[in-house]
């Protein structure tokens, strides 16, 4: 009987590599790819607004980028598509022979985001030089 190899289908060269990133959001790390919908801790922002998530690792085809200086150039942007809530967690405090009973509950709030782009950020436009104040201009004139 011939053994059946389960797992990767096809040869290594035939597999398709895509771009994905490991991002940090809310104290956790998530693996995200383009058009993924990810549930993260509650983010401040309106429905449809754009957020930027810091990348910790980027895989672009067969190239793995983990150097902090190089990863810093990459941006992962996402659109907020809605709110979500986690499961209800019930807690009961009880002390024997005292009549002390407390019931509490908690439901964690989450935000769902859709990843819109993973790529290098565009260079920021240079800011215009600050105009000099009148006191600095007068002091400069008195020196001359």
Secondary structure, 3 states (H helix, E strand, C coil): CCCCCCCCCCCHHHCCCCEEEEEEECCEEEEEECCCEEEEECCCCCCCCEEEEEEEEEEECCEEECCHHHHCCEEEEEEEEEEEECCCEEEEEEECCCCEEEEEEECCEEEEEEEEEEEECCCCCCCCCCCCCHHHHHHHHHHC
